[in-house]
C-alpha cells in the first residue's frame, strides 16, 4: 500500500529545500540538550543528596523532569502546528535556559524539583519540535536520512550525559550540570535563528482545551508515579503504585471521553485512530520498552552475573550504543534510496528477538568479546525502528499536523519505556521473591547502590544469590524479547510499506 502523495506531505519543494548545514545543526543542538539532560543528572544525584541531606526525595529530581516533558510534548506539537514550530522552539529554549539557571540556584531538593518541572516543560518541546521541523523543512524520503542522523545524536547524548555529569560534578560541583545548559542553549538559539521562517499557507486552527490538559496531566502524572513506585522493587510500595495506576486509568477514560467531544482537542484522537499512526506509535512504545529496559538493567547484570567492574561495564555497553547509531544511519539511507519503510523494522526486530533469546538461554556461557558482539548486533538492528516510525507518521499526518504526529511518537516512546522498565523490574523482583527473598533484598540494594551490595555477602551466600539473579535475568531477557516480538508483528501488519 502506497502512502499519500509526496508533494502533499512536503511543505517545501526540492528547489527551495534548505541545505544540510542550515537544517541539521539547527535541529541537532536542541535535541542534544533534550536527551542529555535526562542522563546527565543521574551521576550528580549522590552529590545533591550529600549537600541537601534529603535522600528520600532524590528520585523526584528525575521524575519531575520526566513528567513535565511528557505532558509538554503534545502541547508543543499542537501549538507548533497552529503558531509556527520555529517560533515555539525559541520559547522552549528560553524556558529551558531560565529553568536551568533556577536549578543551579536551588538551595533545597524541593525547590530543585520545582525548577526541574519548569525545565521539563521546556525540554519536552525540544525533542518534539526538532522532529517536526525536519518534516517542515525536508521532503518525506529525505527525512529518513535526517532521522538516522538524529538517532545518532540521541545515542551520543545518552553516552555523553553520565560521563559529563560525573566530570562536572567532581570538578565544579553539581550546579555545573545545569549551568552548562546556558551556553549550549544560547548556541541552539543562534542556530535555530538560521532556519528559514516557514510560511503557513493553511494555518492549523487552534482553540484552548483546558479540560483535556487537566485530564491528560492527571493521566501522565499518576501513571508515571505509579511506574516509578513499582521500580523500587519493594513490596511496601505496591499498594501505592496500584492506587496511582488506578487513578491513571480513570483519568485516561475521562480524557478519551472529553477529547471525543472537544471542538479542538489537545490529543489528536482522529489522527491516532489511523491504522498507520497507531501501529507506528505502538511500535515506538514497544521499542522504547525494550531499549530502555536493556540500558537500565544490563549494568546490574554485567556487574553481578559476569563480575564486570564499572569501567568494564561501560566498555561492554559501548557496542550497543554504537550499533544503534550505525543502524539508524544505515536505515535512513536505505529508506531514502528505496522508499521502503516497514521492511527494515520487520527484519530488524526479528533478528533482535533472536539475539535476546540467545542472551536468555546462553549469556552466561558467552565470553566478553562474544557478548559485546551480541550487543553490537542487537543495537544495529534496534536502529531500524525509530527513524522509520517518525517518517511514517509524518508522511501520513500531512504538513498541517506534523507537530501532533511527532509528539504522538515521542509520548508513546516515553510511556512505553516507563512501562517496560517497570515490568522488567517487577519480573526480576517477583522471580527472586518467590525463589529467594534474600536474593530479592540484595537485588533491590544493587539497583539503588550498584554492584557493591553483593560484595558484603559470604562466598557461599553470594554464589547462591548470583545463581538466582542469573535465572531471574533469563526471565527478564525473555520479557524484553516479548516486547520486540510485539513490535515485529506491528511492523508486519503495518499498512504503509513505502513512501
C-alpha positions in Angstrom: 0.0 0.0 0.0 1.4 3.4 -1.0 1.3 6.4 1.2 -0.1 9.8 0.5 1.3 11.9 -2.3 4.8 13.0 -1.5 4.3 16.5 -2.7 1.4 17.0 -0.4 3.4 15.8 2.5 6.3 18.1 1.8 5.6 21.8 2.5 8.7 23.0 0.6 9.7 22.0 -2.9 13.1 20.5 -3.6 14.2 23.7 -5.2 13.5 25.6 -2.0 14.8 23.0 0.4 17.3 24.4 2.8 20.8 22.9 2.8 22.0 20.2 5.3 24.3 22.7 7.1 21.3 25.0 7.6 18.8 22.5 8.8 20.7 19.8 10.7 22.8 21.8 13.2 19.8 23.9 14.0 17.8 20.8 14.9 20.7 18.8 16.3 21.6 21.0 19.3 18.1 21.4 20.8 17.6 17.6 20.5 21.0 17.0 22.1 20.0 19.3 25.0 16.7 17.4 25.5 18.3 14.0 25.6 21.5 14.7 27.5 19.5 16.4 30.3 17.7 13.1 31.1 21.0 11.3 31.7 23.5 14.0 33.0 21.7 14.4 36.3 22.0 10.7 37.3 25.7 10.9 38.2 25.2 14.1 40.2 22.4 12.7 42.4 24.7 11.5 45.2 26.4 14.9 45.4 23.0 16.6 45.5 21.8 14.3 48.2 25.0 14.7 50.2 24.6 18.5 50.2 20.9 18.6 50.9 20.6 15.5 53.1 17.2 14.5 51.6 17.9 11.1 50.1 14.3 10.0 50.2 13.4 12.8 47.7 16.3 12.3 45.3 14.2 10.4 42.7 11.9 13.4 42.4 14.6 15.3 40.6 14.5 12.8 37.8 10.7 12.0 37.9 9.7 15.7 37.9 11.5 16.3 34.6 10.1 13.2 33.0 6.5 14.0 34.0 6.7 17.6 32.8 8.5 16.7 29.5 5.9 14.0 28.7 3.0 16.4 29.4 4.6 19.2 27.4 5.3 17.1 24.2 1.7 17.1 22.7 1.1 20.7 23.8 4.1 21.9 21.8 3.1 19.7 18.9 -0.4 21.3 18.9 0.8 24.9 19.4 3.6 24.4 16.8 1.1 23.4 14.2 -1.0 26.4 15.0 1.6 29.2 15.5 4.8 28.0 13.8 7.3 25.5 15.1 10.4 27.8 14.7 8.7 30.4 17.0 7.8 27.7 19.6 11.4 26.4 19.5 12.6 29.8 20.7 10.0 29.7 23.5 11.0 26.2 24.6 14.8 27.1 24.5 14.2 30.3 26.6 12.2 28.3 29.2 14.8 25.6 29.3 17.7 28.1 29.8 15.9 30.0 32.5 14.9 26.8 34.3 18.5 25.5 34.2 19.7 28.6 36.0 17.0 28.2 38.6 18.1 24.6 39.1 21.6 25.7 39.7 20.5 28.3 42.3 18.0 25.9 44.1 19.1 25.5 47.8 16.8 22.6 48.6 15.6 19.5 46.8 12.0 20.8 47.0 12.9 24.0 45.0 15.2 22.0 42.7 12.2 19.7 41.9 10.1 22.7 41.1 12.8 24.1 38.8 13.2 20.6 37.2 9.4 20.7 36.4 9.9 24.0 34.7 12.9 22.7 32.9 10.9 19.7 31.7 8.2 22.0 30.3 10.9 23.5 28.1 12.8 20.3 27.4 9.6 18.5 26.3 9.3 20.8 23.4 12.9 20.5 22.2 12.5 16.8 21.0 9.0 17.2 19.5 9.8 20.4 17.7 13.1 19.1 16.4 11.3 16.2 14.8 8.5 18.4 13.4 11.0 20.9 12.0 12.5 18.1 9.9 9.1 17.3 8.5 8.5 21.0 7.8 11.8 21.6 6.0 12.6 18.3 4.3 10.7 16.2 1.7 9.4 12.8 3.0 12.0 10.4 1.7 14.9 12.7 2.5 13.6 12.9 6.1 14.7 9.3 6.6 18.4 10.3 6.4 17.9 13.1 8.9 16.1 10.7 11.3 19.2 8.5 11.1 21.4 11.4 12.0 19.2 12.4 14.9 19.2 8.9 16.3 23.0 9.1 16.3 22.8 12.4 18.1 20.5 10.8 20.7 22.8 7.9 21.3 25.8 10.2 21.6 23.9 12.3 24.1 22.9 9.2 26.1 26.5 8.1 26.3 27.9 11.6 26.9 25.5 12.5 29.7 26.7 10.3 32.6 30.4 10.9 31.7 29.9 14.7 31.5 27.8 14.7 34.7 30.4 12.8 36.7 33.2 15.1 35.5 31.4 18.4 36.0 30.2 17.3 39.5 33.6 16.2 40.6 35.5 19.3 39.4 32.9 22.1 39.6 30.0 21.0 41.8 26.6 19.6 40.9 25.4 23.1 39.9 27.6 22.9 36.9 25.5 20.2 35.2 22.7 22.8 35.0 24.8 25.8 34.2 26.4 24.1 31.2 23.0 24.2 29.6 23.2 28.0 29.3 25.9 28.4 26.7 24.7 25.3 24.8 21.2 26.6 24.9 22.3 30.1 23.6 24.1 28.3 20.8 20.9 26.4 20.0 19.0 29.7 19.9 21.6 31.2 17.4 21.4 28.1 15.2 17.6 28.0 15.3 17.6 31.6 14.1 19.3 30.4 10.9 16.3 28.2 10.0 14.3 30.0 7.3 10.8 31.1 8.6 8.1 28.8 7.2 5.0 30.4 5.8 1.9 28.6 7.0 -0.3 28.7 3.9 -3.1 26.7 5.8 -2.9 27.7 9.5 -4.0 25.0 11.9 -7.0 26.3 13.7 -6.4 26.2 17.5 -8.6 26.7 20.5 -7.7 26.1 24.1 -8.7 22.7 25.6 -8.3 23.2 29.4 -10.3 20.1 30.2 -8.1 17.9 28.0 -5.0 19.4 29.6 -6.2 18.6 33.1 -7.2 15.0 32.3 -4.0 14.5 30.3 -1.8 15.9 33.2 -3.6 13.6 35.7 -3.1 10.6 33.5 0.6 11.2 32.8 1.5 12.2 36.4 -0.3 9.3 38.1 0.8 6.7 35.6 4.5 7.7 35.7 4.4 8.0 39.5 2.9 4.5 39.7 5.6 3.1 37.5 8.3 4.9 39.5 7.0 3.3 42.7 6.9 -0.1 41.0 10.6 0.3 40.0 11.6 0.5 43.7 11.2 -3.3 43.8 9.8 -3.1 47.3 6.6 -4.9 48.3 5.6 -2.0 50.5 5.3 0.4 47.5 2.9 -1.9 45.6 -0.3 -0.6 47.2 0.7 3.0 46.4 1.6 2.0 42.9 -1.7 0.2 42.4 -3.7 3.2 43.7 -1.8 5.6 41.4 -2.2 3.3 38.4 -6.0 3.0 39.1 -6.2 6.8 39.2 -4.3 7.0 35.9 -6.7 4.6 34.2 -9.7 6.6 35.4 -8.1 9.8 34.1 -7.4 8.1 30.7 -11.1 7.1 30.4 -12.2 10.6 31.2 -9.6 12.1 28.8 -10.8 9.9 25.9 -14.4 10.8 26.6 -13.6 14.5 26.8 -11.4 14.6 23.7 -14.1 12.9 21.6 -16.4 15.8 22.4 -13.9 18.7 22.3 -14.1 21.0 19.3 -10.3 21.5 19.3 -8.8 18.5 21.2 -5.4 18.6 22.8 -4.9 14.9 22.0 -5.5 14.1 18.2 -7.7 11.0 18.6 -8.7 11.2 15.0 -5.0 11.0 14.0 -4.3 8.2 16.5 -7.2 6.1 15.0 -5.5 5.9 11.7 -4.0 2.4 11.3 -0.6 3.6 10.1 -0.3 6.0 13.0 -1.4 3.8 15.9 0.7 0.9 14.7 3.7 3.2 14.4 3.1 4.7 17.9 2.7 1.2 19.3 6.0 0.2 17.6 7.7 3.2 19.2 6.3 2.2 22.6 7.5 -1.5 22.4 10.9 -0.4 21.0 11.3 2.1 23.9 10.3 -0.5 26.4 12.9 -3.0 25.1 15.8 -0.5 24.6 15.4 1.4 27.9 14.9 -1.8 29.9 18.1 -3.2 28.4 20.1 0.0 29.1 18.7 0.2 32.7 19.4 -3.4 33.8 22.3 -4.5 31.7 24.8 -2.7 34.0 23.4 -4.7 37.0 23.6 -7.9 35.1 27.2 -7.3 33.9 28.5 -6.4 37.4 26.7 -9.2 39.3 26.4 -12.1 36.9 29.5 -11.5 34.9 31.6 -9.9 37.6 32.5 -6.9 35.5 33.9 -3.7 37.0 32.1 -0.4 36.5 34.7 0.6 33.8 34.4 -2.8 32.1 30.6 -2.4 32.2 30.8 0.9 30.4 33.0 -0.5 27.7 30.7 -3.5 27.2 27.7 -1.2 26.7 29.5 0.9 24.1 28.8 -1.6 21.2 25.1 -1.4 21.9 25.0 2.4 21.6 27.4 2.4 18.6 25.2 -0.3 16.9 22.0 1.8 17.4 23.6 4.8 15.8 25.1 2.9 12.9 21.8 1.0 12.3 19.8 4.3 12.4 22.2 5.9 9.9 22.1 2.9 7.5 18.3 2.5 7.7 17.9 6.2 7.0 20.0 6.0 3.8 18.2 2.8 2.7 14.7 4.4 3.2 15.9 7.5 1.3 17.2 5.4 -1.7 14.4 2.8 -1.9 11.3 4.4 -0.4 10.7 1.2 1.6 9.7 1.7 5.3 8.4 -1.2 7.4 10.6 -3.8 5.6 13.5 -2.7 7.8 11.9 -3.0 11.2 10.4 -6.3 10.2 13.9 -7.8 9.6 15.5 -5.8 12.4 13.0 -6.7 15.1 13.1 -10.4 14.1 16.9 -10.5 14.5 16.7 -8.5 17.7 14.3 -11.1 19.1 16.6 -13.9 18.1 19.5 -12.1 19.8 17.5 -11.7 23.0 16.7 -15.4 23.1 20.4 -16.1 22.8 21.0 -13.9 25.8 18.2 -15.5 27.7 19.5 -19.1 27.1 23.3 -18.8 26.7 24.5 -15.4 28.0 26.5 -16.9 31.0 28.4 -19.1 28.6 29.5 -16.2 26.3 32.9 -14.6 26.7 33.2 -10.8 26.9 34.1 -10.5 23.2 31.1 -12.6 22.1 28.8 -10.8 24.5 30.0 -7.4 23.1 29.4 -8.7 19.6 25.8 -9.7 20.5 25.2 -6.2 21.9 26.6 -4.6 18.8 24.4 -6.8 16.5 21.4 -6.1 18.8 22.0 -2.4 18.6 22.5 -2.4 14.9 19.0 -3.9 14.3 17.3 -1.9 17.0 18.4 1.1 15.0 16.0 0.1 12.2 12.8 1.3 14.1 12.6 4.9 15.3 13.6 6.7 12.1 11.0 4.7 10.1 8.3 5.3 12.7 8.8 9.1 12.6 9.0 9.2 8.8 5.8 7.1 8.5 3.8 9.1 11.0 4.8 12.4 9.5 4.0 11.2 6.0 0.5 10.0 6.9 -0.3 13.1 9.0 0.4 15.6 6.3 2.2 19.0 6.6 -0.5 20.7 8.8 -0.3 18.1 11.6 3.5 17.4 11.8 3.7 18.6 15.4 0.9 16.4 16.6 2.5 13.4 14.7 6.0 14.0 16.2 4.5 14.4 19.6 2.5 11.2 19.4 5.7 9.2 18.7 7.6 10.9 21.5 4.8 10.4 24.0 4.4 6.7 23.0 8.1 6.0 23.3 8.3 7.7 26.8 5.3 5.8 28.2 6.5 2.5 26.6 9.9 3.0 28.1 8.4 3.7 31.6 6.1 0.7 31.4 8.7 -1.6 30.0 11.3 -0.8 32.7 8.7 -1.2 35.4 7.5 -4.6 34.1 11.1 -5.9 33.8 11.8 -4.7 37.3 8.6 -6.4 38.5 9.6 -9.7 36.8 13.1 -9.6 38.2 11.9 -8.9 41.7 8.9 -11.2 41.6 11.1 -14.1 40.4 13.6 -13.5 43.2 11.0 -13.0 45.8 9.4 -16.4 45.0 12.8 -18.2 44.7 14.9 -16.5 47.4 13.7 -13.4 49.4 17.3 -12.7 50.5 18.3 -12.5 46.8 15.4 -10.1 46.2 16.7 -7.9 49.1 20.2 -7.9 47.6 18.9 -7.2 44.1 16.9 -4.2 45.4 20.1 -2.9 47.2 22.1 -3.3 44.0 19.6 -1.4 41.9 19.9 1.5 44.3 23.6 1.2 45.3 25.3 -0.7 42.5 27.2 -3.9 42.5 29.0 -3.3 45.8 26.0 -4.7 47.6 26.9 -8.3 46.7 30.5 -8.0 47.9 29.3 -7.8 51.6 28.0 -11.4 51.3 29.9 -14.6 52.2 31.2 -16.6 49.3 28.6 -19.4 49.6 25.7 -17.0 50.0 27.0 -14.8 47.2 27.2 -17.7 44.8 23.7 -18.8 45.6 22.3 -15.3 45.1 24.3 -14.9 41.9 22.7 -18.1 40.6 19.2 -16.9 41.4 19.8 -13.5 39.8 21.2 -15.2 36.7 18.0 -17.2 36.4 15.9 -14.1 37.1 17.6 -12.3 34.2 16.8 -15.2 31.9 13.1 -14.3 32.5 13.8 -10.6 32.1 15.5 -11.2 28.7 12.5 -13.3 27.6 10.2 -10.5 28.6 12.2 -8.0 26.6 12.1 -10.4 23.7 8.3 -10.3 24.1 8.4 -6.5 23.6 10.4 -6.8 20.3 8.1 -9.7 19.1 5.1 -7.4 19.6 6.9 -4.7 17.6 7.7 -7.2 14.9 4.0 -8.1 14.4 3.0 -4.5 14.4 5.6 -3.8 11.6 4.4 -7.0 9.7 0.8 -5.8 9.7 1.6 -2.1 9.0 -0.4 -0.7 6.1 2.2 1.7 4.9 5.1 -0.1 3.2 6.6 2.7 1.0 6.8 6.5 0.9 
